[in-house]
């Protein structure tokens, strides 16, 4: 049994994996102050609900873009699983692909993990859209190599910035508005956020595809992918577990 941990800027995801199968995954809010004991208190009843235990976990792999979390995640694995976790690190980990960037070691490990998952489970060339704290577009060539991409502000971050910068504007939930012309502040904000974001994603896809010699497979992951999929015509697949699948593949190459 493998425990795969994906520590992102907004959420940290824990997945219990048996071979290539993801048995169950859980997420908690990313909090740099969370202790190893708190991780154990969060996970123990959830794992027991699957008729499993910490003792059944044979190994752990961690991808973290928040260095402040690493000490307590490592300690949790040592103290409660009894294993030394394998940390995914750009420039050190074998991803099984080439990173064709100006500074390969500076590439985010989460972006490379998604590329690994696409190469293993889907088709290439491809574009991966990760709807996270930032909106990542990662381009994989026909040989499965990561050749670059684009980074933009995530929608939740835009919403938070708008709310903080303009004190009279409320904090709204993200949903598709019934019409683009808002009749009040809330509906106008929803329209601007939703359709503005759709325009951004579609525009970026068009631009990226202009520079690719072959038609790519377009796949998305991240919490907001399902919200926007109907209005992104080029999007062919949404896979909520893409990063976790990539972590399993990376573990198999490096274990």
Backbone as a ProteinNet text record, in pm:
[ID]
protein_1_A
[PRIMARY]
XXXXXXXXXXXXXXXXXXXXXXXXXXXXXXXXXXXXXXXXXXXXXXXXXXXXXXXXXXXXXXXXXXXXXXXXXXXXXXXXXXXXXXXXXXXXXXXXXXXXXXXXXXXXXXXXXXXXXXXXXXXXXXXXXXXXXXXXXXXXXXXXXXXXXXXXXXXXXXXXXXXXXXXXXXXXXXXXXXXXXXXXXXXXXXXXXXXXXXXXXXXXXXXXXXXXXXXXXXXXXXXXXXXXXXXXXXXXXXXXXXXXXXXXXXXXXXX
[TERTIARY]
84	0	88.3	52.7	128.2	41	99.2	32.3	93.9	14.4	60.2	7.7	96.3	59.3	94.9	-4.7	13.8	-16.6	87.3	73.2	77.6	-38.6	-48.5	-64.3	-71.8	-82.3	-214.8	-321.8	-453.7	-495.5	-481.8	-522	-408.1	-410.8	-320.3	-403.8	-367.5	-444.3	-365.3	-432.8	-375.8	-451.6	-379.8	-443.9	-384.6	-472.6	-431.8	-435.7	-321.4	-308.7	-263.6	-324.8	-286.9	-244.2	-113.7	-64.5	-99.3	-162.5	-203.6	-340.6	-406.3	-541.9	-541.3	-615.5	-636.2	-760.7	-742.2	-854.6	-944.4	-881.6	-957.8	-863.7	-918.5	-837	-914.3	-838.8	-897.1	-815.3	-878.7	-806.8	-834.6	-735.6	-751.8	-689.8	-727.3	-671.8	-523.6	-443.6	-300	-274.6	-204.2	-178	-37.1	52.1	192.1	207.5	105.6	113.6	63.2	14	-40.5	73.3	57.3	163.1	147	250.5	245.3	131.2	110.9	2.1	-134.1	-148.4	-275.4	-302.5	-197.2	-215.5	-264.7	-207.1	-246.4	-392.2	-432.6	-570.8	-669.1	-627.6	-712.2	-724.5	-612.6	-610.6	-653.9	-625.5	-648.8	-792.8	-893.6	-1031.5	-1072.8	-1016.2	-1050.4	-994.7	-871.6	-811.7	-881.9	-919.1	-991	-1127.8	-1188.6	-1318.5	-1307.8	-1184.4	-1158.7	-1112.2	-1129.6	-1084.7	-934	-860.2	-715.3	-658.9	-527.9	-462.6	-328.1	-267.6	-135	-34.9	-54.8	38.2	37.4	-72.6	-82.5	-5.9	33	103.4	251.3	299.2	436.9	533.7	481.3	568.4	486.3	557.5	490.5	570.4	499.6	562.4	495.6	575.3	524.7	570	474.7	504.5	454.6	544.3	507	560	469.7	511.4	514.4	496.8	499.2	606.9	728.4	838.7	810.7	729.5	701.8	627.4	564.6	491.2	581.2	697.6	773.5	819.5	858.4	908.7	802.5	681.4	577.3	518.7	518.1	476	576.5	705.5	809.1	798.7	776.4	767.2	643.3	532.3	411.9	440.4	507.1	537.7	631.2	728.4	821.7	751.9	674.7	619.2	498.7	415.5	289.5	286.1	365	370	496.4	595.4	720.5	805.9	783.9	858	917.7	1028.5	1087.3	1022.8	953.7	882.3	979.8	942.3	1018.9	963.5	1048.2	1006.3	1042.2	944.9	968	1034.4	1148.3	1221.5	1269.1	1238.8	1288.2	1440.3	1498.8	1643.3	1706.4	1630.4	1682.3	1603.9	1474.7	1387	1387.9	1379.5	1367.8	1220.6	1186.4	1048.3	1023	1127.3	1110	1076.7	1110.2	1090.2	1194.7	1212.7	1305.1	1230.6	1299.3	1243.2	1316.6	1253.7	1320.1	1291.3	1337	1320.5	1457	1459.7	1585.9	1653.5	1572.8	1624.4	1543	1577.4	1498	1478.8	1580.5	1570.4	1470.4	1435.1	1341.1	1195.1	1173	1035.2	962.7	838.2	758.7	736.3	760	744.5	601	503.4	363.6	335.1	397.5	376.9	439.4	555	620.8	544.7	489.4	411.3	288.6	222.6	108.8	152.1	269.6	320.8	347.5	400.4	425	293.8	190	60	1.7	12.7	-39.1	36.7	168.7	249.9	213.4	182.7	153.4	11.5	-84.9	-225.6	-303.6	-247.5	-321.6	-234.1	-257.9	-183.9	-107.7	-4.4	76.3	87.4	109.7	132.8	7.1	27.6	-85	-62	-173	-170.8	-248.5	-185.8	-251.6	-288	-414.3	-457.6	-484.3	-413.8	-433.3	-500.5	-628.1	-705.4	-679.6	-569.6	-534.5	-524.6	-440.4	-417.3	-369.4	-279.2	-247.8	-309.2	-326.7	-375.1	-255.4	-221.3	-102.2	-140	-68.4	-79.7	55.3	57.2	181.5	174	276.8	279.6	375.3	323.8	401.8	410	531.8	546.7	510.6	522.4	477.8	558.7	682.1	766.1	745.1	651.3	623.2	711.5	784.6	873.3	801.9	836.4	778.9	856.9	788.2	860.2	828.5	744.8	714.4	566.4	523.5	383	360.2	256	219.6	158.1	173.9	116.4	30.1	-87.7	-176.5	-234.6	-300.9	-362	-483.3	-496.1	-612.8	-736.6	-853.6	-977.4	-1006.4	-983.7	-1008.5	-918	-795.1	-702.6	-750.9	-803.1	-859.2	-978	-1063.1	-1180.6	-1141.2	-1042.7	-996.4	-934.3	-856.1	-791.6	-896	-998.8	-1104.9	-1179.8	-1208.1	-1281.1	-1198.4	-1068.8	-983.8	-954.1	-938.6	-900.5	-1017.8	-1138.1	-1257	-1349.6	-1344.7	-1412.4	-1563.7	-1621.5	-1767.7	-1814.9	-1720.7	-1759.7	-1767.1	-1876	-1891.2	-1804.7	-1793.8	-1726.2	-1833	-1821	-1924.7	-1871.6	-1965.6	-1925.5	-1909	-1836.5	-1806.8	-1907.1	-1983	-2079.5	-2106.1	-2159.7	-2191.3	-2314.9	-2305.5	-2421.3	-2522	-2646.3	-2750.9	-2734	-2678.3	-2653.1	-2529.5	-2469.9	-2346.7	-2372.2	-2489.3	-2519.9	-2579.2	-2498.1	-2545	-2638.4	-2741.4	-2840.9	-2817.4	-2718.5	-2683.8	-2535.9	-2484.1	-2340.2	-2295.7	-2369.9	-2330.8	-2332.8	-2440.2	-2448.4	-2344.6	-2314.3	-2212.2	-2073.4	-2046.7	-1918.6	-1907.2	-2014.4	-2011.8	-1987.1	-2050.4	-2033.2	-1889.4	-1835.9	-1699.7	-1597.6	-1615.1	-1521.8	-1532.4	-1655.4	-1673.3	-1633.4	-1698	-1672.8	-1533.9	-1484.3	-1347.4	-1247.3	-1272.6	-1182.8	-1192.7	-1316.4	-1335.2	-1259	-1268.2	-1196.9	-1046.1	-997.9	-854.7	-807.7	-880.6	-839.7	-848	-959.1	-972.7	-868.4	-842.1	-741.9	-602.6	-568.5	-437.5	-424.6	-530.2	-525.2	-502.9	-576.4	-559.4	-415.4	-358.4	-223.3	-120.4	-134.3	-40.6	-46.4	-166.5	-183.1	-129.1	-127.8	-66.2	82.3	146.7	290.4	326.1	225.9	251.4	235.4	326.6	321.7	209	158.4	50.7	-62.4	-182.9	-298.9	-280.2	-283.7	-260.9	-390.3	-372.1	-479.6	-487.6	-606	-620.4	-692.6	-626.5	-679.8	-668.7	-762.6	-763.4	-774.7	-723	-736.4	-751.6	-781.4	-801	-946.8	-970.8	-1104.6	-1207.3	-1164.8	-1260.5	-1276.4	-1207.5	-1211.6	-1354	-1431.2	-1567.3	-1660.5	-1630.6	-1715.9	-1711.4	-1594.2	-1573.5	-1571	-1575.3	-1550	-1647.5	-1772.2	-1870.6	-1840.4	-1767.5	-1740	-1596.1	-1526.8	-1392.2	-1397.4	-1432.4	-1458.1	-1340.2	-1217.8	-1101.1	-1066.9	-1130.1	-1102.8	-1165.3	-1083	-1129.7	-1150.9	-1085.5	-1093.6	-1066.8	-1143.4	-1115.9	-1081.5	-967.1	-922.5	-884.9	-971.3	-946.2	-823.4	-790.2	-680.9	-550.9	-539.1	-422.3	-291.2	-282.4	-158.6	-128.3	-231.1	-210.8	-161.8	-217.3	-170.7	-23.6	12	151.7	243.1	196.9	276.2	300.9	200.5	217.8	323.8	317.7	416.6	557.3	569.8	700.6	753.9	666.2	709.5	761.5	690.9	733.4	871.4	902.7	1033.7	1145.1	1112.3	1215.4	1221.4	1125.9	1121.1	1243.6
-119	0	125.2	221.4	346	462.8	553	678.4	787.5	843.8	952.5	1084	1181.7	1310.9	1421.5	1499.1	1612.1	1739.4	1810	1930.5	2053.6	2112.3	2231.6	2356.7	2469.3	2596.8	2612.5	2554.5	2569.7	2446.1	2328	2203.2	2102.6	2013.2	1899.3	1773.1	1690.3	1569.8	1447.1	1355.1	1227.7	1117.4	1023.8	915	781.6	687.2	551.1	470.9	415.4	349.9	205.9	119.2	-22	-51.2	-57.5	-69.4	56.1	38.7	153.1	207.4	142.9	181.4	280.3	388.6	485	441.1	386.3	333.6	445	551.2	662.5	780	900	1019.9	1116.6	1195.3	1294.9	1423	1535.2	1661.8	1744.2	1822.3	1918.9	2050.3	2156.6	2287.6	2289.4	2339.9	2351.2	2452.8	2408.7	2492.9	2462.7	2560.4	2540.2	2513.3	2547.3	2524.3	2388.4	2309.1	2177.9	2083.4	2016.1	1929.3	1786.4	1706.9	1565.6	1494.5	1526.8	1463.6	1501.1	1624.3	1667	1594.9	1573.1	1494	1353.3	1295.6	1161.3	1158	1258.4	1265	1281.5	1354.2	1373.5	1243.5	1175.3	1061.3	929.2	908.4	777.3	728.8	807.6	756.9	739.9	821.6	810.1	680.8	648.4	524.5	403.4	414.7	304.2	282.2	389.3	374.3	290	272.5	186.5	47.3	18.7	-109.1	-128.5	-18.4	-21	47.4	46.5	110.4	165.9	246.3	298.5	184.2	73.1	-39.1	-104.2	-85.3	-144.9	-64.2	58.1	145.6	108.6	69.8	23.5	133.3	241.4	348.8	475	586.9	715.3	799.5	874	967.3	1102.6	1208	1343	1437.8	1510.8	1624.7	1748.6	1842.2	1961.2	2087	2183.9	2314.8	2417	2369.1	2455.8	2401.9	2452.4	2397.7	2396	2491	2499.2	2375.6	2299.8	2180.1	2058.9	2061.9	1939	1873.3	1953.8	1896.7	1809.6	1863.3	1788.9	1675.3	1688.8	1575.3	1460.7	1496	1393.3	1327.3	1409	1355.1	1267.3	1306.6	1223.6	1084.9	1079.9	950.8	867.6	932.2	860.5	806.9	894.6	861.5	768.2	783.6	709.8	597.1	610.2	504.1	419.9	480.9	410	400.5	493.7	492.1	629.5	629.5	754.1	788.5	902.1	939.6	978.6	946.2	989.1	1122.3	1227.7	1359.6	1376.8	1419.5	1446.3	1582.3	1587.2	1712.7	1727.3	1841.6	1870.7	1870.1	1810.4	1805.4	1688	1619.5	1504.6	1377.1	1391.7	1276.6	1233.6	1102.8	1049	1051	1141.4	1152.6	1069.7	1020.6	942.6	1026.1	1153.8	1243.2	1354.1	1419.1	1531.5	1660.7	1749.1	1880.2	1982.2	2022	2106.2	2253.7	2299.8	2438.2	2503.2	2636.9	2707.8	2665.8	2645.3	2601.8	2480.2	2361.2	2241.6	2217.9	2248.4	2222.7	2315.1	2425.2	2520.9	2485.5	2384.6	2347	2294.6	2335.2	2287.4	2137.5	2068	1922.9	1881.8	1963.3	1929.8	1931.9	2023.2	2031.8	1912.4	1869.9	1754.8	1626	1618.1	1499.3	1485.8	1596.7	1591.8	1544.6	1590.1	1546.7	1397	1345.7	1201.7	1124.3	1173.7	1105.6	1103	1214.2	1220	1123.1	1120.6	1031.1	885.5	850.4	711.4	669.4	761.9	721.6	777.7	877.5	939.3	945.3	1042	1050.9	1181.9	1180.5	1300.6	1327.1	1453.1	1571.6	1610.2	1688.8	1723.6	1859.3	1917	2035.2	2000.1	2022.1	2000.1	2135.7	2151	2272	2231.7	2293.7	2265.2	2386	2369.5	2477	2478.3	2538.9	2543.1	2685.9	2707.1	2842.1	2931.8	2878.8	2940.7	2852.5	2907.7	2828.5	2793.7	2666	2620.2	2556.8	2593.3	2528.1	2461.8	2331	2259.1	2186.7	2204.5	2150.1	2031.2	1917.6	1795.1	1761.6	1736.3	1708.2	1563.2	1524.3	1390.6	1279.1	1310.4	1211	1206.1	1286.7	1287.6	1377.6	1467.4	1558.6	1689.2	1745.9	1874.3	1985.8	2063.6	2164.8	2308	2325.7	2461.3	2479.4	2604.1	2632.4	2775.8	2794.5	2928.8	2919.8	3027.1	3035.5	3160.1	3144.5	3258.6	3255.3	3360.3	3368.7	3276.3	3202.4	3117.4	3200.1	3143.4	3219.6	3254.1	3161.4	3191.2	3302.7	3306.3	3412.6	3547.2	3547.5	3670.4	3719.1	3624.6	3659.7	3720.1	3659.9	3709.3	3848.3	3868.6	3998.5	4106.6	4073.8	4169.1	4209.4	4111	4136.6	4223.3	4196.3	4270.3	4411.7	4427.5	4557.7	4654.6	4601.1	4686.1	4648.9	4724.1	4685.6	4675.5	4745.1	4741.4	4620.6	4552.2	4436.3	4312	4237	4117.5	4003	3899	3777.2	3683.3	3648	3566.9	3426.9	3333.8	3199.8	3195.4	3096.1	3085	2990.2	3042.8	2961.3	3026.4	2946.6	2999.9	3088.3	3216	3305.1	3275	3308.1	3283.9	3372.6	3491	3581.1	3664.3	3716.7	3793.5	3932.7	3990	4124.6	4114	4144.1	4135.6	4250.9	4218.7	4319.3	4374.3	4320.2	4369.9	4339.2	4384.8	4371.2	4225.9	4139.7	3999.3	3932.2	3952	3887.7	3945.5	4073.9	4135.7	4079.9	4058.8	4000.1	3856.4	3779.2	3640	3635.6	3724.6	3726.9	3760.1	3864.7	3905.5	3799	3736.4	3633	3509.9	3463.6	3339.1	3356.8	3452.9	3466.6	3524.8	3606.9	3656.1	3541.8	3449.7	3335.3	3239.5	3216.2	3132.6	3190.2	3322.1	3387.4	3371.6	3381.9	3366	3224.9	3123.8	2984.9	2951.8	2987.6	2959.3	3033.9	3157.9	3236.3	3177.5	3131.5	3070.5	2941	2860.2	2735.5	2763.2	2860.2	2895.5	2935.8	3017.5	3067.5	2955.5	2869.6	2759.1	2663.4	2636.9	2541.7	2596.6	2728.6	2789.4	2755.2	2734.8	2711.2	2562.5	2475.2	2332	2273.9	2187.1	2133.5	2034.3	1972.7	1875.8	1911.5	1866.3	1890.2	1816.5	1887.3	1819.7	1766.4	1670.7	1623.8	1721	1772.8	1874	1811.2	1812.1	1751.8	1851.8	1845.3	1938.7	1863.7	1924.5	1873.1	1991	1963.2	2072.3	2092.9	2155.8	2166.5	2235.8	2333.5	2410.2	2359.3	2251.6	2202.8	2169.7	2106.1	2065.5	2185.9	2294.3	2413.5	2473.7	2467.2	2539	2448.7	2318.6	2228.7	2247.7	2283.8	2299.4	2418.7	2515.5	2637	2645.6	2532.5	2523.7	2416.5	2452.7	2353.9	2261.2	2309.1	2228.2	2125.7	2137.4	2046.4	1909.8	1805.3	1671.1	1580.6	1611.8	1522.8	1599.9	1567.1	1617.2	1496.8	1501.8	1392.4	1450.1	1430.3	1483.6	1420.7	1298.3	1224.4	1228	1321	1321.5	1330	1421.1	1437.9	1314.4	1254.7	1133.3	1018.8	1007.4	904.7	928	1054.1	1086.3	1050.3	1073.4	1038	887.7	809	662.7	623.6	684.1	653.1	693.2	810.4	855.8	762.4	718.8	626.2	495.6	443.4	317.8	331	448.4	469.7	488.1	536.4	575.2	490.1	403.1	325.4	234.6
0	0	0	-84.9	-97.9	-53.2	24.3	58.7	-27.7	-118.2	-204.4	-148.5	-133.2	-74.5	-172.9	-208.9	-300	-222.8	-181.7	-100.1	-189.3	-212.8	-295.5	-212.7	-278.7	-207.6	-134.1	-187.8	-126.6	-48.5	-109.2	-44.8	-46.2	51.5	55.2	41.3	-57	-87.6	-44.8	23.1	64.3	-8.9	-67	-140.9	-99.2	-72.7	-40.1	-169.1	-207.6	-338.6	-322.3	-401.7	-406.8	-550.1	-572.6	-709.3	-787	-903.1	-984.8	-945.2	-850.2	-812	-696.3	-714	-605.8	-530.9	-410.8	-335	-282.8	-233.1	-175.3	-159.9	-173.2	-150.2	-62.7	12.7	102.6	93.6	121.9	116.1	240.6	277.5	386.2	341	406.5	373.5	406.4	314.6	338.9	449.9	552.1	668.9	717.6	705.8	743.7	892.8	971.2	1115.4	1159.7	1066.5	1102.1	1142.2	1255.9	1307	1255.4	1275.8	1236.9	1308.5	1435.6	1511.8	1454.6	1407.7	1349.1	1217.3	1138.1	1016.6	1052.1	1157.3	1198.8	1245.9	1323.1	1370.9	1255.7	1153.4	1034.8	955.4	935.1	843.5	905.9	1032.8	1092.1	1076.3	1116	1099.8	953.5	864.4	723.1	664.3	700.4	652.4	713.5	840.2	904.8	842.2	787.1	720.2	593.8	542.2	425.6	468.4	600	656	639.5	649.7	642.5	767.2	780.2	894.3	850.2	935.1	905.9	885.4	957.8	949	810.7	735.1	601.4	496.6	531.9	436.2	434.9	318.7	305.4	265	204.7	157.9	135.8	123.3	103.3	5.1	-77.5	-171.2	-154.9	-156.9	-131.5	-242.2	-297.8	-384	-310.9	-286.8	-211	-279.1	-298	-349.1	-235.5	-112.2	6.1	101.3	92.5	173.6	323.4	371.5	514.9	567.3	478.8	520.4	536.8	472.8	453.4	583.4	681	806.5	872.7	886.6	956.9	874.1	742	658.8	670.4	668.6	684.4	822.1	923.5	1059.3	1075.5	1014.1	1018.5	962	847.1	784.8	872.4	935	1022.2	1147.2	1213.2	1343.8	1336.3	1233.4	1230.8	1127.1	1021.3	921.4	939.3	1001.5	1023.9	899.4	805.5	680.5	652.1	578.5	531.2	398	391.3	269.3	159.6	36.2	-80.3	-127.8	-128.1	-174.1	-321.1	-399.8	-541.8	-553.9	-624	-639.3	-783.2	-841.4	-976.1	-975.9	-1079.8	-1089.7	-1018.9	-932	-858.7	-887.8	-908.5	-929.5	-1075.9	-1098.2	-1233	-1274	-1366	-1412.9	-1539	-1600.6	-1721.3	-1843.2	-1837.9	-1951.7	-1947	-2059.5	-2065.8	-2033.3	-1962.8	-1929.1	-2014.9	-2123.5	-2223.2	-2196.5	-2080.1	-2037.5	-2022.8	-2012.7	-1993.5	-1863.5	-1758	-1628.6	-1583.5	-1628.3	-1596.5	-1447.3	-1367.8	-1223.8	-1154.7	-1221.1	-1161.6	-1190.9	-1274.1	-1308.5	-1185.2	-1167.9	-1055	-1062.9	-952.1	-953.1	-983.9	-940.2	-967.4	-1117.4	-1188.8	-1333.7	-1404.8	-1358.5	-1419.1	-1387.9	-1268.4	-1230.6	-1320.9	-1350.2	-1442.4	-1581.1	-1625.1	-1754.8	-1754.7	-1645.1	-1632.2	-1644.1	-1578.1	-1581.4	-1721.8	-1792.5	-1929.9	-2019.5	-2005.7	-2087.8	-2062.2	-1936.9	-1900.2	-1932.7	-1923.5	-1929.7	-2048.1	-2116.9	-2226.2	-2351.1	-2434	-2559.7	-2566.8	-2646.9	-2667.3	-2817	-2856.1	-2772.2	-2694.5	-2589.6	-2503.6	-2438	-2395.4	-2309	-2183.2	-2068.6	-1939.8	-1880.2	-1844	-1772.5	-1628	-1535.2	-1393.2	-1328.7	-1294.2	-1233	-1082.9	-1042.6	-901.6	-851.5	-750.2	-699.1	-812.5	-892.9	-1021.6	-1129.7	-1248.5	-1361.1	-1447.2	-1449.9	-1521.1	-1654.3	-1757.3	-1887.2	-1915.1	-1923.9	-1948.4	-2081.5	-2161.8	-2296.9	-2301.6	-2349.3	-2362.4	-2510.7	-2561.1	-2703.6	-2734.9	-2860	-2902.1	-2838.1	-2792.1	-2726.6	-2575.5	-2526.3	-2383.1	-2301.9	-2366.5	-2294.8	-2261.1	-2147.7	-2105.9	-2174.2	-2260	-2337.4	-2295.1	-2193.6	-2147.6	-2122.6	-2120	-2095.3	-2052.7	-1974.7	-1929.6	-1790.5	-1714.2	-1579.6	-1570.6	-1513.5	-1493.1	-1352.9	-1315.2	-1182.8	-1176.9	-1069.5	-1049.5	-1018.7	-1046.7	-1031.8	-885.9	-796	-654.3	-604.5	-656.2	-618.6	-672.6	-794.9	-853.6	-772.6	-733.3	-654.3	-520.1	-455.4	-325.9	-339.7	-444	-466.7	-493	-570.2	-600.6	-474.2	-390.7	-266.2	-171.2	-163.1	-70	-118.9	-249.3	-303.2	-309.8	-323.8	-331.9	-217.5	-110.3	14.1	0.2	-96.9	-113.1	-194.4	-257.7	-338.1	-249.9	-258.6	-175.2	-227.2	-147	-189.3	-244.8	-371.9	-436	-463.9	-478.4	-518.6	-670.3	-716.1	-858.6	-923.1	-1014.2	-1088.1	-1222.9	-1315.7	-1447.1	-1437.3	-1478.2	-1469	-1579.6	-1553.4	-1651.9	-1774.2	-1755.8	-1867.7	-1838.3	-1944.8	-1929.3	-1872.2	-1903.1	-1854.4	-1714.5	-1613.8	-1476.7	-1441.7	-1364.2	-1325.4	-1184.7	-1114.4	-981.5	-959.2	-846.9	-823.4	-824.1	-756.4	-746.6	-883.5	-960.2	-1091.6	-1188.3	-1173.6	-1258.6	-1225.9	-1098	-1058.1	-1108.1	-1092.1	-1139.4	-1289.2	-1362.8	-1507.7	-1544.8	-1483.6	-1515.7	-1481	-1365.2	-1322.5	-1411.3	-1434.5	-1510.1	-1656.3	-1724.6	-1868	-1896.8	-1804.8	-1821.6	-1812.4	-1720.7	-1704.4	-1822.8	-1869.9	-1988.1	-2107.3	-2124.4	-2234.1	-2220.2	-2098.3	-2073.2	-2108.8	-2061.7	-2087	-2235.5	-2299.5	-2442.5	-2525.5	-2488	-2560.5	-2546.8	-2425.3	-2404.2	-2483.6	-2486.1	-2562.4	-2710.8	-2763.5	-2905.2	-2934	-2846.5	-2867.6	-2857.6	-2757.8	-2741.4	-2860.5	-2907.4	-3017	-3148.7	-3163	-3281.6	-3291.9	-3179	-3175.7	-3172.3	-3177	-3173.9	-3314.3	-3357.2	-3493.3	-3515.9	-3407.8	-3420	-3323.6	-3356.9	-3270.8	-3138.7	-3025.3	-2897.7	-2835.7	-2746.4	-2659.7	-2542.2	-2512.7	-2407	-2288.1	-2174.8	-2052.8	-1938.5	-1846.2	-1733.5	-1602.2	-1497.2	-1362.6	-1268	-1142.3	-1045.8	-1012.9	-898.1	-844.2	-931.6	-1012.2	-1092.1	-1234.9	-1268.9	-1406.7	-1450.7	-1364.1	-1401.2	-1418.6	-1346.8	-1355.8	-1496.1	-1559.9	-1685.9	-1809.5	-1792	-1905	-2020.9	-1993.5	-2100.6	-2190.3	-2139.1	-2216.4	-2265.4	-2261.3	-2318.7	-2426.6	-2549.8	-2655.6	-2685.3	-2666.4	-2698.7	-2590.8	-2475	-2364	-2391.5	-2389	-2422.8	-2302.1	-2190.6	-2074.6	-1946.8	-1842	-1707.6	-1620.3	-1554.8	-1467.8	-1332.5	-1233.9	-1099.7	-1034.7	-1075.1	-1011.4	-1090.9	-1184.5	-1272.5	-1194.9	-1099	-1023.2	-939.6	-881.3	-802.7	-890.6	-1011.4	-1104.8	-1140.2	-1156.4	-1184.6	-1068.8	-945.9	-828.5	-821.8	-856.2	-857.1	-958.9	-1077.6	-1181.7	-1138.5	-1077.1	-1031	-923.1	-834.8	-729.8	-790.8	-890.4	-952.5	-1016.3	-1069.3	-1134.6	-1032.2	-914.6	-818.4	-692	-673.4	-548.3	-538.1
[MASK]
+++++++++++++++++++++++++++++++++++++++++++++++++++++++++++++++++++++++++++++++++++++++++++++++++++++++++++++++++++++++++++++++++++++++++++++++++++++++++++++++++++++++++++++++++++++++++++++++++++++++++++++++++++++++++++++++++++++++++++++++++++++++++++++++

